Each structure stands twice: as structure tokens, then as C-alpha cells.
Amino acid sequence: MNAPDRYERFVVPEGTKKVSYERDTKIVNAGSFTIEREDHTIGNILRMQLHRDPNVLFAGYKLPHPLQYKIIVRVHTANQSTPTQAYTQAINDLDKELENLKQAFEDEKNRYEERPKQGY
């Protein structure tokens, strides 16, 4: 079969960095982040979070090829920020949002489990 093994979609090969950064040589305050073993799910969430930053002028992502399990995120920022600062801030903000979502879910689950059992 020509299809690659399924584990190749999410296991980062040894010696490969999960995230790498390449500065754009033609545009000031622009660069590309290559994120290994990710797809549209992370790409779209990260792009939307970057758009929330007022210093980000452009944020977009692409999958180079369906059989290459990586995304390339391009970021262009205003002079007050750098692409790495915007990327790091977006990741930190997403981490906080997911923590809040997890806590709200656990609180609601505990509230549901503590309510009196009702017979049906």
C-alpha cells in the first residue's frame, strides 16, 4: 500500500524540531513558522488567535502537501512587535483559554455528579 503509516501523522521524528522559524528577508517584521505534525485544526486556531493581536498585520497558514504533516504559519507584525513575540503571545493566550474551558467543563461535570439522583 502506498499510504504512509498512521503514526507518521503525529509522531515527530527524532532530531526534528516541533517548531522552527525563518525570518522573511524581503519584508520587515515578517516570518514563517513551520510546525511539524499538525494540520488545519491547529493552523486555523492559531491564525484566528494571531488576528486578535492588534500588532499583527497578517497571519495565515498553509499545508504544503496533503502527505506532508506540517503547516507553515506566516506572520507579519507592526513595528511594535516581532513575529516571534506575537506567536508566543498567541500560544500563551490559547493555553489560558483551553485551561479555562477545561476548568469550566470539570466544574459542570462535578455539579452534575453531585446533584441528587433522580429515578426515571
Phi and psi restraints in degrees (range 20) as a CNS / XPLOR table:
assign (resid 1 and name C) (resid 2 and name N)
       (resid 2 and name CA) (resid 2 and name C) 1.0 -84.9 20.0 2
assign (resid 2 and name N) (resid 2 and name CA)
       (resid 2 and name C) (resid 3 and name N) 1.0 -14.5 20.0 2
assign (resid 2 and name C) (resid 3 and name N)
       (resid 3 and name CA) (resid 3 and name C) 1.0 -68.7 20.0 2
assign (resid 3 and name N) (resid 3 and name CA)
       (resid 3 and name C) (resid 4 and name N) 1.0 139.1 20.0 2
assign (resid 3 and name C) (resid 4 and name N)
       (resid 4 and name CA) (resid 4 and name C) 1.0 -70.4 20.0 2
assign (resid 4 and name N) (resid 4 and name CA)
       (resid 4 and name C) (resid 5 and name N) 1.0 159.8 20.0 2
assign (resid 4 and name C) (resid 5 and name N)
       (resid 5 and name CA) (resid 5 and name C) 1.0 -60.9 20.0 2
assign (resid 5 and name N) (resid 5 and name CA)
       (resid 5 and name C) (resid 6 and name N) 1.0 145.4 20.0 2
assign (resid 5 and name C) (resid 6 and name N)
       (resid 6 and name CA) (resid 6 and name C) 1.0 -62.8 20.0 2
assign (resid 6 and name N) (resid 6 and name CA)
       (resid 6 and name C) (resid 7 and name N) 1.0 -34.8 20.0 2
assign (resid 6 and name C) (resid 7 and name N)
       (resid 7 and name CA) (resid 7 and name C) 1.0 -63.9 20.0 2
assign (resid 7 and name N) (resid 7 and name CA)
       (resid 7 and name C) (resid 8 and name N) 1.0 -21.6 20.0 2
assign (resid 7 and name C) (resid 8 and name N)
       (resid 8 and name CA) (resid 8 and name C) 1.0 -66.1 20.0 2
assign (resid 8 and name N) (resid 8 and name CA)
       (resid 8 and name C) (resid 9 and name N) 1.0 -16.7 20.0 2
assign (resid 8 and name C) (resid 9 and name N)
       (resid 9 and name CA) (resid 9 and name C) 1.0 -71.8 20.0 2
assign (resid 9 and name N) (resid 9 and name CA)
       (resid 9 and name C) (resid 10 and name N) 1.0 -26.2 20.0 2
assign (resid 9 and name C) (resid 10 and name N)
       (resid 10 and name CA) (resid 10 and name C) 1.0 -132.9 20.0 2
assign (resid 10 and name N) (resid 10 and name CA)
       (resid 10 and name C) (resid 11 and name N) 1.0 -11.0 20.0 2
assign (resid 10 and name C) (resid 11 and name N)
       (resid 11 and name CA) (resid 11 and name C) 1.0 -92.4 20.0 2
assign (resid 11 and name N) (resid 11 and name CA)
       (resid 11 and name C) (resid 12 and name N) 1.0 118.5 20.0 2
assign (resid 11 and name C) (resid 12 and name N)
       (resid 12 and name CA) (resid 12 and name C) 1.0 -75.9 20.0 2
assign (resid 12 and name N) (resid 12 and name CA)
       (resid 12 and name C) (resid 13 and name N) 1.0 125.5 20.0 2
assign (resid 12 and name C) (resid 13 and name N)
       (resid 13 and name CA) (resid 13 and name C) 1.0 -60.5 20.0 2
assign (resid 13 and name N) (resid 13 and name CA)
       (resid 13 and name C) (resid 14 and name N) 1.0 148.9 20.0 2
assign (resid 13 and name C) (resid 14 and name N)
       (resid 14 and name CA) (resid 14 and name C) 1.0 -61.3 20.0 2
assign (resid 14 and name N) (resid 14 and name CA)
       (resid 14 and name C) (resid 15 and name N) 1.0 135.3 20.0 2
assign (resid 14 and name C) (resid 15 and name N)
       (resid 15 and name CA) (resid 15 and name C) 1.0 88.3 20.0 2
assign (resid 15 and name N) (resid 15 and name CA)
       (resid 15 and name C) (resid 16 and name N) 1.0 -2.6 20.0 2
assign (resid 15 and name C) (resid 16 and name N)
       (resid 16 and name CA) (resid 16 and name C) 1.0 -103.8 20.0 2
assign (resid 16 and name N) (resid 16 and name CA)
       (resid 16 and name C) (resid 17 and name N) 1.0 133.4 20.0 2
assign (resid 16 and name C) (resid 17 and name N)
       (resid 17 and name CA) (resid 17 and name C) 1.0 -79.1 20.0 2
assign (resid 17 and name N) (resid 17 and name CA)
       (resid 17 and name C) (resid 18 and name N) 1.0 141.9 20.0 2
assign (resid 17 and name C) (resid 18 and name N)
       (resid 18 and name CA) (resid 18 and name C) 1.0 -65.1 20.0 2
assign (resid 18 and name N) (resid 18 and name CA)
       (resid 18 and name C) (resid 19 and name N) 1.0 -42.8 20.0 2
assign (resid 18 and name C) (resid 19 and name N)
       (resid 19 and name CA) (resid 19 and name C) 1.0 -130.0 20.0 2
assign (resid 19 and name N) (resid 19 and name CA)
       (resid 19 and name C) (resid 20 and name N) 1.0 132.5 20.0 2
assign (resid 19 and name C) (resid 20 and name N)
       (resid 20 and name CA) (resid 20 and name C) 1.0 -129.6 20.0 2
assign (resid 20 and name N) (resid 20 and name CA)
       (resid 20 and name C) (resid 21 and name N) 1.0 153.7 20.0 2
assign (resid 20 and name C) (resid 21 and name N)
       (resid 21 and name CA) (resid 21 and name C) 1.0 -123.8 20.0 2
assign (resid 21 and name N) (resid 21 and name CA)
       (resid 21 and name C) (resid 22 and name N) 1.0 137.7 20.0 2
assign (resid 21 and name C) (resid 22 and name N)
       (resid 22 and name CA) (resid 22 and name C) 1.0 -131.4 20.0 2
assign (resid 22 and name N) (resid 22 and name CA)
       (resid 22 and name C) (resid 23 and name N) 1.0 120.7 20.0 2
assign (resid 22 and name C) (resid 23 and name N)
       (resid 23 and name CA) (resid 23 and name C) 1.0 -73.2 20.0 2
assign (resid 23 and name N) (resid 23 and name CA)
       (resid 23 and name C) (resid 24 and name N) 1.0 141.1 20.0 2
assign (resid 23 and name C) (resid 24 and name N)
       (resid 24 and name CA) (resid 24 and name C) 1.0 -77.2 20.0 2
assign (resid 24 and name N) (resid 24 and name CA)
       (resid 24 and name C) (resid 25 and name N) 1.0 130.0 20.0 2
assign (resid 24 and name C) (resid 25 and name N)
       (resid 25 and name CA) (resid 25 and name C) 1.0 -85.2 20.0 2
assign (resid 25 and name N) (resid 25 and name CA)
       (resid 25 and name C) (resid 26 and name N) 1.0 -15.3 20.0 2
assign (resid 25 and name C) (resid 26 and name N)
       (resid 26 and name CA) (resid 26 and name C) 1.0 -101.4 20.0 2
assign (resid 26 and name N) (resid 26 and name CA)
       (resid 26 and name C) (resid 27 and name N) 1.0 -28.1 20.0 2
assign (resid 26 and name C) (resid 27 and name N)
       (resid 27 and name CA) (resid 27 and name C) 1.0 -116.2 20.0 2
assign (resid 27 and name N) (resid 27 and name CA)
       (resid 27 and name C) (resid 28 and name N) 1.0 130.4 20.0 2
assign (resid 27 and name C) (resid 28 and name N)
       (resid 28 and name CA) (resid 28 and name C) 1.0 -70.8 20.0 2
assign (resid 28 and name N) (resid 28 and name CA)
       (resid 28 and name C) (resid 29 and name N) 1.0 141.9 20.0 2
assign (resid 28 and name C) (resid 29 and name N)
       (resid 29 and name CA) (resid 29 and name C) 1.0 57.0 20.0 2
assign (resid 29 and name N) (resid 29 and name CA)
       (resid 29 and name C) (resid 30 and name N) 1.0 44.3 20.0 2
assign (resid 29 and name C) (resid 30 and name N)
       (resid 30 and name CA) (resid 30 and name C) 1.0 -138.7 20.0 2
assign (resid 30 and name N) (resid 30 and name CA)
       (resid 30 and name C) (resid 31 and name N) 1.0 151.1 20.0 2
assign (resid 30 and name C) (resid 31 and name N)
       (resid 31 and name CA) (resid 31 and name C) 1.0 -170.9 20.0 2
assign (resid 31 and name N) (resid 31 and name CA)
       (resid 31 and name C) (resid 32 and name N) 1.0 174.0 20.0 2
assign (resid 31 and name C) (resid 32 and name N)
       (resid 32 and name CA) (resid 32 and name C) 1.0 -124.5 20.0 2
assign (resid 32 and name N) (resid 32 and name CA)
       (resid 32 and name C) (resid 33 and name N) 1.0 133.9 20.0 2
assign (resid 32 and name C) (resid 33 and name N)
       (resid 33 and name CA) (resid 33 and name C) 1.0 -105.8 20.0 2
assign (resid 33 and name N) (resid 33 and name CA)
       (resid 33 and name C) (resid 34 and name N) 1.0 127.5 20.0 2
assign (resid 33 and name C) (resid 34 and name N)
       (resid 34 and name CA) (resid 34 and name C) 1.0 -102.1 20.0 2
assign (resid 34 and name N) (resid 34 and name CA)
       (resid 34 and name C) (resid 35 and name N) 1.0 120.5 20.0 2
assign (resid 34 and name C) (resid 35 and name N)
       (resid 35 and name CA) (resid 35 and name C) 1.0 -112.6 20.0 2
assign (resid 35 and name N) (resid 35 and name CA)
       (resid 35 and name C) (resid 36 and name N) 1.0 115.7 20.0 2
assign (resid 35 and name C) (resid 36 and name N)
       (resid 36 and name CA) (resid 36 and name C) 1.0 -78.4 20.0 2
assign (resid 36 and name N) (resid 36 and name CA)
       (resid 36 and name C) (resid 37 and name N) 1.0 144.8 20.0 2
assign (resid 36 and name C) (resid 37 and name N)
       (resid 37 and name CA) (resid 37 and name C) 1.0 59.7 20.0 2
assign (resid 37 and name N) (resid 37 and name CA)
       (resid 37 and name C) (resid 38 and name N) 1.0 40.7 20.0 2
assign (resid 37 and name C) (resid 38 and name N)
       (resid 38 and name CA) (resid 38 and name C) 1.0 -131.8 20.0 2
assign (resid 38 and name N) (resid 38 and name CA)
       (resid 38 and name C) (resid 39 and name N) 1.0 168.2 20.0 2
assign (resid 38 and name C) (resid 39 and name N)
       (resid 39 and name CA) (resid 39 and name C) 1.0 -140.2 20.0 2
assign (resid 39 and name N) (resid 39 and name CA)
       (resid 39 and name C) (resid 40 and name N) 1.0 -156.9 20.0 2
assign (resid 39 and name C) (resid 40 and name N)
       (resid 40 and name CA) (resid 40 and name C) 1.0 -58.3 20.0 2
assign (resid 40 and name N) (resid 40 and name CA)
       (resid 40 and name C) (resid 41 and name N) 1.0 -30.9 20.0 2
assign (resid 40 and name C) (resid 41 and name N)
       (resid 41 and name CA) (resid 41 and name C) 1.0 -57.8 20.0 2
assign (resid 41 and name N) (resid 41 and name CA)
       (resid 41 and name C) (resid 42 and name N) 1.0 -56.1 20.0 2
assign (resid 41 and name C) (resid 42 and name N)
       (resid 42 and name CA) (resid 42 and name C) 1.0 -71.9 20.0 2
assign (resid 42 and name N) (resid 42 and name CA)
       (resid 42 and name C) (resid 43 and name N) 1.0 -38.9 20.0 2
assign (resid 42 and name C) (resid 43 and name N)
       (resid 43 and name CA) (resid 43 and name C) 1.0 -58.6 20.0 2
assign (resid 43 and name N) (resid 43 and name CA)
       (resid 43 and name C) (resid 44 and name N) 1.0 -46.0 20.0 2
assign (resid 43 and name C) (resid 44 and name N)
       (resid 44 and name CA) (resid 44 and name C) 1.0 -71.2 20.0 2
assign (resid 44 and name N) (resid 44 and name CA)
       (resid 44 and name C) (resid 45 and name N) 1.0 -41.3 20.0 2
assign (resid 44 and name C) (resid 45 and name N)
       (resid 45 and name CA) (resid 45 and name C) 1.0 -62.4 20.0 2
assign (resid 45 and name N) (resid 45 and name CA)
       (resid 45 and name C) (resid 46 and name N) 1.0 -45.1 20.0 2
assign (resid 45 and name C) (resid 46 and name N)
       (resid 46 and name CA) (resid 46 and name C) 1.0 -65.4 20.0 2
assign (resid 46 and name N) (resid 46 and name CA)
       (resid 46 and name C) (resid 47 and name N) 1.0 -41.3 20.0 2
assign (resid 46 and name C) (resid 47 and name N)
       (resid 47 and name CA) (resid 47 and name C) 1.0 -60.7 20.0 2
assign (resid 47 and name N) (resid 47 and name CA)
       (resid 47 and name C) (resid 48 and name N) 1.0 -45.4 20.0 2
assign (resid 47 and name C) (resid 48 and name N)
       (resid 48 and name CA) (resid 48 and name C) 1.0 -64.8 20.0 2
assign (resid 48 and name N) (resid 48 and name CA)
       (resid 48 and name C) (resid 49 and name N) 1.0 -38.1 20.0 2
assign (resid 48 and name C) (resid 49 and name N)
       (resid 49 and name CA) (resid 49 and name C) 1.0 -67.9 20.0 2
assign (resid 49 and name N) (resid 49 and name CA)
       (resid 49 and name C) (resid 50 and name N) 1.0 -38.2 20.0 2
assign (resid 49 and name C) (resid 50 and name N)
       (resid 50 and name CA) (resid 50 and name C) 1.0 -64.6 20.0 2
assign (resid 50 and name N) (resid 50 and name CA)
       (resid 50 and name C) (resid 51 and name N) 1.0 -35.7 20.0 2
assign (resid 50 and name C) (resid 51 and name N)
       (resid 51 and name CA) (resid 51 and name C) 1.0 -65.1 20.0 2
assign (resid 51 and name N) (resid 51 and name CA)
       (resid 51 and name C) (resid 52 and name N) 1.0 -22.6 20.0 2
assign (resid 51 and name C) (resid 52 and name N)
       (resid 52 and name CA) (resid 52 and name C) 1.0 -72.3 20.0 2
assign (resid 52 and name N) (resid 52 and name CA)
       (resid 52 and name C) (resid 53 and name N) 1.0 -20.9 20.0 2
assign (resid 52 and name C) (resid 53 and name N)
       (resid 53 and name CA) (resid 53 and name C) 1.0 -78.9 20.0 2
assign (resid 53 and name N) (resid 53 and name CA)
       (resid 53 and name C) (resid 54 and name N) 1.0 122.4 20.0 2
assign (resid 53 and name C) (resid 54 and name N)
       (resid 54 and name CA) (resid 54 and name C) 1.0 -66.5 20.0 2
assign (resid 54 and name N) (resid 54 and name CA)
       (resid 54 and name C) (resid 55 and name N) 1.0 -18.7 20.0 2
assign (resid 54 and name C) (resid 55 and name N)
       (resid 55 and name CA) (resid 55 and name C) 1.0 -83.5 20.0 2
assign (resid 55 and name N) (resid 55 and name CA)
       (resid 55 and name C) (resid 56 and name N) 1.0 -9.4 20.0 2
assign (resid 55 and name C) (resid 56 and name N)
       (resid 56 and name CA) (resid 56 and name C) 1.0 -87.9 20.0 2
assign (resid 56 and name N) (resid 56 and name CA)
       (resid 56 and name C) (resid 57 and name N) 1.0 119.8 20.0 2
assign (resid 56 and name C) (resid 57 and name N)
       (resid 57 and name CA) (resid 57 and name C) 1.0 -87.7 20.0 2
assign (resid 57 and name N) (resid 57 and name CA)
       (resid 57 and name C) (resid 58 and name N) 1.0 -32.7 20.0 2
assign (resid 57 and name C) (resid 58 and name N)
       (resid 58 and name CA) (resid 58 and name C) 1.0 -149.2 20.0 2
assign (resid 58 and name N) (resid 58 and name CA)
       (resid 58 and name C) (resid 59 and name N) 1.0 138.9 20.0 2
assign (resid 58 and name C) (resid 59 and name N)
       (resid 59 and name CA) (resid 59 and name C) 1.0 -147.1 20.0 2
assign (resid 59 and name N) (resid 59 and name CA)
       (resid 59 and name C) (resid 60 and name N) 1.0 128.4 20.0 2
assign (resid 59 and name C) (resid 60 and name N)
       (resid 60 and name CA) (resid 60 and name C) 1.0 -155.7 20.0 2
assign (resid 60 and name N) (resid 60 and name CA)
       (resid 60 and name C) (resid 61 and name N) 1.0 165.2 20.0 2
assign (resid 60 and name C) (resid 61 and name N)
       (resid 61 and name CA) (resid 61 and name C) 1.0 -141.7 20.0 2
assign (resid 61 and name N) (resid 61 and name CA)
       (resid 61 and name C) (resid 62 and name N) 1.0 163.1 20.0 2
assign (resid 61 and name C) (resid 62 and name N)
       (resid 62 and name CA) (resid 62 and name C) 1.0 -150.7 20.0 2
assign (resid 62 and name N) (resid 62 and name CA)
       (resid 62 and name C) (resid 63 and name N) 1.0 154.4 20.0 2
assign (resid 62 and name C) (resid 63 and name N)
       (resid 63 and name CA) (resid 63 and name C) 1.0 -101.4 20.0 2
assign (resid 63 and name N) (resid 63 and name CA)
       (resid 63 and name C) (resid 64 and name N) 1.0 117.3 20.0 2
assign (resid 63 and name C) (resid 64 and name N)
       (resid 64 and name CA) (resid 64 and name C) 1.0 -59.8 20.0 2
assign (resid 64 and name N) (resid 64 and name CA)
       (resid 64 and name C) (resid 65 and name N) 1.0 -38.5 20.0 2
assign (resid 64 and name C) (resid 65 and name N)
       (resid 65 and name CA) (resid 65 and name C) 1.0 -158.5 20.0 2
assign (resid 65 and name N) (resid 65 and name CA)
       (resid 65 and name C) (resid 66 and name N) 1.0 143.6 20.0 2
assign (resid 65 and name C) (resid 66 and name N)
       (resid 66 and name CA) (resid 66 and name C) 1.0 -59.1 20.0 2
assign (resid 66 and name N) (resid 66 and name CA)
       (resid 66 and name C) (resid 67 and name N) 1.0 -26.1 20.0 2
assign (resid 66 and name C) (resid 67 and name N)
       (resid 67 and name CA) (resid 67 and name C) 1.0 -95.7 20.0 2
assign (resid 67 and name N) (resid 67 and name CA)
       (resid 67 and name C) (resid 68 and name N) 1.0 0.1 20.0 2
assign (resid 67 and name C) (resid 68 and name N)
       (resid 68 and name CA) (resid 68 and name C) 1.0 -101.1 20.0 2
assign (resid 68 and name N) (resid 68 and name CA)
       (resid 68 and name C) (resid 69 and name N) 1.0 118.4 20.0 2
assign (resid 68 and name C) (resid 69 and name N)
       (resid 69 and name CA) (resid 69 and name C) 1.0 -90.7 20.0 2
assign (resid 69 and name N) (resid 69 and name CA)
       (resid 69 and name C) (resid 70 and name N) 1.0 71.2 20.0 2
assign (resid 69 and name C) (resid 70 and name N)
       (resid 70 and name CA) (resid 70 and name C) 1.0 -155.9 20.0 2
assign (resid 70 and name N) (resid 70 and name CA)
       (resid 70 and name C) (resid 71 and name N) 1.0 158.2 20.0 2
assign (resid 70 and name C) (resid 71 and name N)
       (resid 71 and name CA) (resid 71 and name C) 1.0 -124.2 20.0 2
assign (resid 71 and name N) (resid 71 and name CA)
       (resid 71 and name C) (resid 72 and name N) 1.0 153.7 20.0 2
assign (resid 71 and name C) (resid 72 and name N)
       (resid 72 and name CA) (resid 72 and name C) 1.0 -118.2 20.0 2
assign (resid 72 and name N) (resid 72 and name CA)
       (resid 72 and name C) (resid 73 and name N) 1.0 118.7 20.0 2
assign (resid 72 and name C) (resid 73 and name N)
       (resid 73 and name CA) (resid 73 and name C) 1.0 -105.4 20.0 2
assign (resid 73 and name N) (resid 73 and name CA)
       (resid 73 and name C) (resid 74 and name N) 1.0 120.5 20.0 2
assign (resid 73 and name C) (resid 74 and name N)
       (resid 74 and name CA) (resid 74 and name C) 1.0 -100.2 20.0 2
assign (resid 74 and name N) (resid 74 and name CA)
       (resid 74 and name C) (resid 75 and name N) 1.0 135.0 20.0 2
assign (resid 74 and name C) (resid 75 and name N)
       (resid 75 and name CA) (resid 75 and name C) 1.0 -133.9 20.0 2
assign (resid 75 and name N) (resid 75 and name CA)
       (resid 75 and name C) (resid 76 and name N) 1.0 133.1 20.0 2
assign (resid 75 and name C) (resid 76 and name N)
       (resid 76 and name CA) (resid 76 and name C) 1.0 -127.9 20.0 2
assign (resid 76 and name N) (resid 76 and name CA)
       (resid 76 and name C) (resid 77 and name N) 1.0 124.7 20.0 2
assign (resid 76 and name C) (resid 77 and name N)
       (resid 77 and name CA) (resid 77 and name C) 1.0 -118.2 20.0 2
assign (resid 77 and name N) (resid 77 and name CA)
       (resid 77 and name C) (resid 78 and name N) 1.0 164.5 20.0 2
assign (resid 77 and name C) (resid 78 and name N)
       (resid 78 and name CA) (resid 78 and name C) 1.0 -73.5 20.0 2
assign (resid 78 and name N) (resid 78 and name CA)
       (resid 78 and name C) (resid 79 and name N) 1.0 174.1 20.0 2
assign (resid 78 and name C) (resid 79 and name N)
       (resid 79 and name CA) (resid 79 and name C) 1.0 -64.8 20.0 2
assign (resid 79 and name N) (resid 79 and name CA)
       (resid 79 and name C) (resid 80 and name N) 1.0 -21.4 20.0 2
assign (resid 79 and name C) (resid 80 and name N)
       (resid 80 and name CA) (resid 80 and name C) 1.0 -74.2 20.0 2
assign (resid 80 and name N) (resid 80 and name CA)
       (resid 80 and name C) (resid 81 and name N) 1.0 -11.4 20.0 2
assign (resid 80 and name C) (resid 81 and name N)
       (resid 81 and name CA) (resid 81 and name C) 1.0 -143.3 20.0 2
assign (resid 81 and name N) (resid 81 and name CA)
       (resid 81 and name C) (resid 82 and name N) 1.0 164.9 20.0 2
assign (resid 81 and name C) (resid 82 and name N)
       (resid 82 and name CA) (resid 82 and name C) 1.0 -114.8 20.0 2
assign (resid 82 and name N) (resid 82 and name CA)
       (resid 82 and name C) (resid 83 and name N) 1.0 160.2 20.0 2
assign (resid 82 and name C) (resid 83 and name N)
       (resid 83 and name CA) (resid 83 and name C) 1.0 -58.4 20.0 2
assign (resid 83 and name N) (resid 83 and name CA)
       (resid 83 and name C) (resid 84 and name N) 1.0 -37.4 20.0 2
assign (resid 83 and name C) (resid 84 and name N)
       (resid 84 and name CA) (resid 84 and name C) 1.0 -67.6 20.0 2
assign (resid 84 and name N) (resid 84 and name CA)
       (resid 84 and name C) (resid 85 and name N) 1.0 -37.2 20.0 2
assign (resid 84 and name C) (resid 85 and name N)
       (resid 85 and name CA) (resid 85 and name C) 1.0 -65.1 20.0 2
assign (resid 85 and name N) (resid 85 and name CA)
       (resid 85 and name C) (resid 86 and name N) 1.0 -44.0 20.0 2
assign (resid 85 and name C) (resid 86 and name N)
       (resid 86 and name CA) (resid 86 and name C) 1.0 -64.4 20.0 2
assign (resid 86 and name N) (resid 86 and name CA)
       (resid 86 and name C) (resid 87 and name N) 1.0 -42.4 20.0 2
assign (resid 86 and name C) (resid 87 and name N)
       (resid 87 and name CA) (resid 87 and name C) 1.0 -63.1 20.0 2
assign (resid 87 and name N) (resid 87 and name CA)
       (resid 87 and name C) (resid 88 and name N) 1.0 -47.6 20.0 2
assign (resid 87 and name C) (resid 88 and name N)
       (resid 88 and name CA) (resid 88 and name C) 1.0 -62.0 20.0 2
assign (resid 88 and name N) (resid 88 and name CA)
       (resid 88 and name C) (resid 89 and name N) 1.0 -42.8 20.0 2
assign (resid 88 and name C) (resid 89 and name N)
       (resid 89 and name CA) (resid 89 and name C) 1.0 -64.0 20.0 2
assign (resid 89 and name N) (resid 89 and name CA)
       (resid 89 and name C) (resid 90 and name N) 1.0 -40.9 20.0 2
assign (resid 89 and name C) (resid 90 and name N)
       (resid 90 and name CA) (resid 90 and name C) 1.0 -63.8 20.0 2
assign (resid 90 and name N) (resid 90 and name CA)
       (resid 90 and name C) (resid 91 and name N) 1.0 -42.7 20.0 2
assign (resid 90 and name C) (resid 91 and name N)
       (resid 91 and name CA) (resid 91 and name C) 1.0 -63.4 20.0 2
assign (resid 91 and name N) (resid 91 and name CA)
       (resid 91 and name C) (resid 92 and name N) 1.0 -44.3 20.0 2
assign (resid 91 and name C) (resid 92 and name N)
       (resid 92 and name CA) (resid 92 and name C) 1.0 -63.2 20.0 2
assign (resid 92 and name N) (resid 92 and name CA)
       (resid 92 and name C) (resid 93 and name N) 1.0 -42.5 20.0 2
assign (resid 92 and name C) (resid 93 and name N)
       (resid 93 and name CA) (resid 93 and name C) 1.0 -63.9 20.0 2
assign (resid 93 and name N) (resid 93 and name CA)
       (resid 93 and name C) (resid 94 and name N) 1.0 -41.3 20.0 2
assign (resid 93 and name C) (resid 94 and name N)
       (resid 94 and name CA) (resid 94 and name C) 1.0 -64.3 20.0 2
assign (resid 94 and name N) (resid 94 and name CA)
       (resid 94 and name C) (resid 95 and name N) 1.0 -38.4 20.0 2
assign (resid 94 and name C) (resid 95 and name N)
       (resid 95 and name CA) (resid 95 and name C) 1.0 -61.4 20.0 2
assign (resid 95 and name N) (resid 95 and name CA)
       (resid 95 and name C) (resid 96 and name N) 1.0 -43.6 20.0 2
assign (resid 95 and name C) (resid 96 and name N)
       (resid 96 and name CA) (resid 96 and name C) 1.0 -64.5 20.0 2
assign (resid 96 and name N) (resid 96 and name CA)
       (resid 96 and name C) (resid 97 and name N) 1.0 -42.4 20.0 2
assign (resid 96 and name C) (resid 97 and name N)
       (resid 97 and name CA) (resid 97 and name C) 1.0 -61.3 20.0 2
assign (resid 97 and name N) (resid 97 and name CA)
       (resid 97 and name C) (resid 98 and name N) 1.0 -43.3 20.0 2
assign (resid 97 and name C) (resid 98 and name N)
       (resid 98 and name CA) (resid 98 and name C) 1.0 -68.3 20.0 2
assign (resid 98 and name N) (resid 98 and name CA)
       (resid 98 and name C) (resid 99 and name N) 1.0 -35.6 20.0 2
assign (resid 98 and name C) (resid 99 and name N)
       (resid 99 and name CA) (resid 99 and name C) 1.0 -62.8 20.0 2
assign (resid 99 and name N) (resid 99 and name CA)
       (resid 99 and name C) (resid 100 and name N) 1.0 -43.6 20.0 2
assign (resid 99 and name C) (resid 100 and name N)
       (resid 100 and name CA) (resid 100 and name C) 1.0 -63.2 20.0 2
assign (resid 100 and name N) (resid 100 and name CA)
       (resid 100 and name C) (resid 101 and name N) 1.0 -41.8 20.0 2
assign (resid 100 and name C) (resid 101 and name N)
       (resid 101 and name CA) (resid 101 and name C) 1.0 -63.1 20.0 2
assign (resid 101 and name N) (resid 101 and name CA)
       (resid 101 and name C) (resid 102 and name N) 1.0 -43.9 20.0 2
assign (resid 101 and name C) (resid 102 and name N)
       (resid 102 and name CA) (resid 102 and name C) 1.0 -61.9 20.0 2
assign (resid 102 and name N) (resid 102 and name CA)
       (resid 102 and name C) (resid 103 and name N) 1.0 -43.9 20.0 2
assign (resid 102 and name C) (resid 103 and name N)
       (resid 103 and name CA) (resid 103 and name C) 1.0 -64.7 20.0 2
assign (resid 103 and name N) (resid 103 and name CA)
       (resid 103 and name C) (resid 104 and name N) 1.0 -42.6 20.0 2
assign (resid 103 and name C) (resid 104 and name N)
       (resid 104 and name CA) (resid 104 and name C) 1.0 -63.5 20.0 2
assign (resid 104 and name N) (resid 104 and name CA)
       (resid 104 and name C) (resid 105 and name N) 1.0 -40.2 20.0 2
assign (resid 104 and name C) (resid 105 and name N)
       (resid 105 and name CA) (resid 105 and name C) 1.0 -63.7 20.0 2
assign (resid 105 and name N) (resid 105 and name CA)
       (resid 105 and name C) (resid 106 and name N) 1.0 -46.3 20.0 2
assign (resid 105 and name C) (resid 106 and name N)
       (resid 106 and name CA) (resid 106 and name C) 1.0 -64.9 20.0 2
assign (resid 106 and name N) (resid 106 and name CA)
       (resid 106 and name C) (resid 107 and name N) 1.0 -39.1 20.0 2
assign (resid 106 and name C) (resid 107 and name N)
       (resid 107 and name CA) (resid 107 and name C) 1.0 -62.0 20.0 2
assign (resid 107 and name N) (resid 107 and name CA)
       (resid 107 and name C) (resid 108 and name N) 1.0 -44.4 20.0 2
assign (resid 107 and name C) (resid 108 and name N)
       (resid 108 and name CA) (resid 108 and name C) 1.0 -67.5 20.0 2
assign (resid 108 and name N) (resid 108 and name CA)
       (resid 108 and name C) (resid 109 and name N) 1.0 -38.8 20.0 2
assign (resid 108 and name C) (resid 109 and name N)
       (resid 109 and name CA) (resid 109 and name C) 1.0 -62.4 20.0 2
assign (resid 109 and name N) (resid 109 and name CA)
       (resid 109 and name C) (resid 110 and name N) 1.0 -44.7 20.0 2
assign (resid 109 and name C) (resid 110 and name N)
       (resid 110 and name CA) (resid 110 and name C) 1.0 -64.2 20.0 2
assign (resid 110 and name N) (resid 110 and name CA)
       (resid 110 and name C) (resid 111 and name N) 1.0 -39.6 20.0 2
assign (resid 110 and name C) (resid 111 and name N)
       (resid 111 and name CA) (resid 111 and name C) 1.0 -63.6 20.0 2
assign (resid 111 and name N) (resid 111 and name CA)
       (resid 111 and name C) (resid 112 and name N) 1.0 -39.3 20.0 2
assign (resid 111 and name C) (resid 112 and name N)
       (resid 112 and name CA) (resid 112 and name C) 1.0 -66.8 20.0 2
assign (resid 112 and name N) (resid 112 and name CA)
       (resid 112 and name C) (resid 113 and name N) 1.0 -42.9 20.0 2
assign (resid 112 and name C) (resid 113 and name N)
       (resid 113 and name CA) (resid 113 and name C) 1.0 -69.8 20.0 2
assign (resid 113 and name N) (resid 113 and name CA)
       (resid 113 and name C) (resid 114 and name N) 1.0 -27.1 20.0 2
assign (resid 113 and name C) (resid 114 and name N)
       (resid 114 and name CA) (resid 114 and name C) 1.0 -85.0 20.0 2
assign (resid 114 and name N) (resid 114 and name CA)
       (resid 114 and name C) (resid 115 and name N) 1.0 -14.0 20.0 2
assign (resid 114 and name C) (resid 115 and name N)
       (resid 115 and name CA) (resid 115 and name C) 1.0 -68.2 20.0 2
assign (resid 115 and name N) (resid 115 and name CA)
       (resid 115 and name C) (resid 116 and name N) 1.0 154.3 20.0 2
assign (resid 115 and name C) (resid 116 and name N)
       (resid 116 and name CA) (resid 116 and name C) 1.0 -62.8 20.0 2
assign (resid 116 and name N) (resid 116 and name CA)
       (resid 116 and name C) (resid 117 and name N) 1.0 140.1 20.0 2
assign (resid 116 and name C) (resid 117 and name N)
       (resid 117 and name CA) (resid 117 and name C) 1.0 -69.6 20.0 2
assign (resid 117 and name N) (resid 117 and name CA)
       (resid 117 and name C) (resid 118 and name N) 1.0 130.4 20.0 2
assign (resid 117 and name C) (resid 118 and name N)
       (resid 118 and name CA) (resid 118 and name C) 1.0 -109.9 20.0 2
assign (resid 118 and name N) (resid 118 and name CA)
       (resid 118 and name C) (resid 119 and name N) 1.0 132.7 20.0 2
assign (resid 118 and name C) (resid 119 and name N)
       (resid 119 and name CA) (resid 119 and name C) 1.0 -79.3 20.0 2
assign (resid 119 and name N) (resid 119 and name CA)
       (resid 119 and name C) (resid 120 and name N) 1.0 149.3 20.0 2
